[in-house]
Amino acid sequence: MGKEEGAFSRSRPGRVHQAGREARGPRPLGRPRRMQRPPSPCRFAGPLALGLSLACSPERSVETLSPASGGAPSRAPGLLIFSKTAGYRHASIGKGIAAVSALCEEGGISVTATEHTDLFTDEALRSLAGVVFLSTTGDVLNDAEQAAFERFIERGGAFIGIHAAADTEPDWPFYRSLLGAHFKSHPAIQQAELRNEAQASHPATRPLPKTWQRRDEWYDFDHSPRPIANILLTVDEDSYTGGTMGEDHPIAWTREIGSSRVFYTALGHTEESFEEPLFLEHLRGGIFWALGLPESDTE
């Protein structure tokens, strides 16, 4: 996918560290501050077990190394989970960080989670394969940080947006274009039926049923991204009250822009979402696809 590789510290699998906890300049990604692992482990036998035990605390991250063919450690792809909020703050963010970190640890992905913006520099982003906006809200990056993120995407970096990522940076044209649609409104949290449009053709929907009943906060968008995106899931507005988009209501999709991949899912408002096995499978497939990992890693 044309992503640039950067240096990562050679730590043992499962090490956790905190990122951006002090007000100072960017800290190189290659030498993160080390902390002791929490008492409860973040490693699981499989993705379906993730909903049973999410022990990673918010703003911590997990670094893992996958074995090279010769038995020596190899560099893991790096992922930044960014969860700064300048508007409404979702109670589910902590569980979301823990769930995504555990999914990535299982797949050999090095993760840094932060609410600080000091990693939005060319130097730091060049060491990453992808960036996750996890229920970010409002204006979270300044002009210089936005420019560094734009160059990261232009170099082929992956972008993953979860839930309120679509309610972020409303006045940044590049970001709105990258995502494909922007949050407009939502009704009350309620049960609804999702339609699996992509089904077996995409790893983010392959584990899901053809129709999927679940409870969440159902976003309406300023327009449908269908003309420029590959739609994964739609929500049936006849199955709940308050939807405003009509028959075509995408709720998760992907885009490919040059060598960059974008995965967005509007699901994930509730804390319970990040304990839900099917939702975790949806996230896992989308994240791994965006990072360009082999198909075998998402099955």
N, C-alpha and C positions, 0 to 999 in steps of 0.2 A: 504493500500500500504506500510505499514511498516515505514511511515515517523515519525520522532521524533517531538514531539510538543515542542514549546518554548513559552516563556512569551511574551506577547504583551501588550502595554499600553491600559488601558481602557479609550479610548477617545470616544466622541460622534461621530456618523456616519458623514462622510463628512469632518472631520478635515484634514487639509493638513499640511505637514511639508517639510522642505528641508533636504536632507541628504548629508553628506560629503562635506560641503561647506568650511571647514577650514582644513588646513594641520595639523592634529593632529591624535592621535591614534584612534582606533575603538571606536565608540560611541555605547553603548548598545542599542539594538533595542527596549528594553522595555520602554525607556523613551526618545522618539524623541523630538527634539526641535519643539515647536508649533509656527505656524504662522497663521495670519488671513486668512480666506477663500477669494479667489479672488472674485471680484464683480459678475462675471458671474458664475452660478452654474455649477457643473460637474455631476449632477444627472439628469437622463432622464427617460422618461416613459417606454422606451423599447430600445433594442439594435438597432433597425432601426432608432431611433431618434438621435443616437450618431453622425451621419454625419452632422447634422444640427447645432450643437453647441458644439465645443470642447474648453472649457475655461481654463482647467488646464494648467499652464505654465510648460515649460521643467524643469526637475530636481526637481519638486515638487512631492509629493505623497499623496495618499488618504488613510486614515485608516478608516475601517468600522467595526462595530460589529453587528453580527446577533443575534436576541433574542433567548435565551435558552427556553426550554419548560416551565420553571417556570417564565418567564418574565424578568429574570435578563440577563445582557449582557453575551455573551459567547465569547471565544477567536476565532478570525478570522484566517483562514489560511494566512500565510504571503508569499508575492511574492516580489522579488527584480528585478527591471528593471534596467539593466546595459547597458550603452550606450557610454562607452569610445571608442575613436577612435585613432589609431596610424597610420592611413593611410587616405584614402579618407573619408570625412565626409559628410553624406547625409543630405540634407536640410530638409528631412522629419522626422528627429529624434524628433524634438519638438512636432509635431503633433502626432507622434507615441506614445510618452510618454503620452500625454494627452488622446489619444484614449484608450490605454490599461488601464490606470488608471481609466477612466470612466467605462469601461467594468467591471473591477474588483470591483469597488465601488458598482456597481449595483448588483453584485453577492455576496457581503459581504466578500470580500477579502481585507486584509490589504496590502497596497502597499508602497514600498520605492523605489524611483527612484534616481539614482546617476551615475556620471561618475568617481567616485573615487573608489579605490580598498580596502579601509580600512574595508569593510564588508566581505571580502574574508578571514575569519578566521573560525576556527572550532566553536568557541563560537557563533559568529554571524550567521553563516549558519545553525547551529543547530536549530535556532529559525524560520527557513523558511521552507515552503513547496515546493517552486520552485524558479528558477532563469530564467529570460528572458535576452538573449543577443539581444538587439534591434539595428540592423545595426552597431554593433561593427566592427572594422577593425584592422588588424595588430596584433602585439604582445602587449596584454593589461594587462597580469598578470605576476608577477614574479614567481619564482620557488615555494616559500612558499605558495603563493596565489593559484597557480595551484594545489598543493598538497591538500590544504583545500577543493577546489572545487571537486577534485577526491573523497575525503572521503565523501563529501556531496552526490554525486551521488551514491556511494556504500552503503550509509545508506538508499537510496530510494528516495532522492530528485528528483524533476521534473526539466527538462530542456526544455525551449522553445526558439527556434532560429527564428528570423525574418530577412529576406532578407540577408544583408551582414554579418550576423552571420556565414555564410559559407565562408566568406572571412577573417576569424579571426584565429589567432594562427596556421599558416600553419606548424610550426615546433614542435607542441605539439601532439604526437601520440595519447594520451588518448582522446583529444578533437576531432581530426579527426575521430577516431573510433566511438566516441559517436554520432557524427552528422550523419555519414554514407556516406558522400560524401563531397567534397570540391570544392569551386568555382574555375573555370578555366578562363572563359572569358564571354563576353556578346556583342551582337550587339547593335545598336541604339535602343532607346526606341520606341516602336511601338505597334500597335494593334495585338493581336494574339488570337487564340481560345484554350481554355483549355478543357480538357476532365475530367469529374468527374468520377473517377474510383471507389471510395468507395461509393458514393451516400448515400443512407439511412443507411448504415451500420456504419457510423461514424458521430459524432456531428459536426465535422469541415467541412463536405461536405453535410450533410443532407439538409441545407437550400439552397444549390446551384443548379442551373440547370444542366442538363446532359452535355450540352456544354455551355461554358461561354466565351463571347467575352469581352476582357478588354485590356487596355493599360498599359504596365509596362516595366520594364527592365528584359529581359528573360535570366537568368543565364544558362550557360553551366557548367557542373560539370566534375571533373576528371574521374568519372565513374558513372554508374547508381547504386543507393543504393537498387534496387529492390530485390536482393538476401537476404538482411538482414533487409528489412524495409517493412512496410505496406504502399503502395503507395496510396495517396489520390487524387492527381491531376497530370496530365501530360499536356504538351503543344504540340500542333500539329505544327511541323516545316514546314508543307506545308502552314500554315496560316500566316507566316511572313518570313523575310529574315535574314540569318546570323546564324541560329542554326547549331550546330555541332554534336549533339548526335544521330541524326537519328530518327527512329520510336519510340524508347523508351526513352522519355525525361521527367522523373519525375520532378515535380516542388514543390510538397509538400508531406510530408510523416510523419509517426510516427514510433517509435521503442519502444520496452519494453525490458529493460536490467535488469534482476533480478527484484527488486521491483521498479525500476526507470522507469519513462515514459518520452519519448522524442517526442516533436512535432516541426517540422521545416516547414516553408513556405518561399519560395524564393520571394514571392510577397511583395510589399511594398516599392518600390524605390521612388515612387512619393508622394508628399504631398497630392495629390488628393486621393490616395489610402485610407488614413485614414479618409476620409469623404464619402467613398463608402459603402453603407449599406451591400451589399453582402460580401465584404471583411471583414467588421467588424464582421459579423456573422461567417465567416470562422475563424477569430482570436478567437472569443469568444468560439466557440466549441472546438478548439484545446487547448486553455489555460485551460479551465475547465476540459477537458478530462485528460490533463497531470497532473493536480492537484488531480485527482481522485474524483472530486465532483460528487454528484449523477446525474444520467441521467436527472432527472427532472429539474436540474439547467441549462441545456444547451438547453432546448426546449422553 
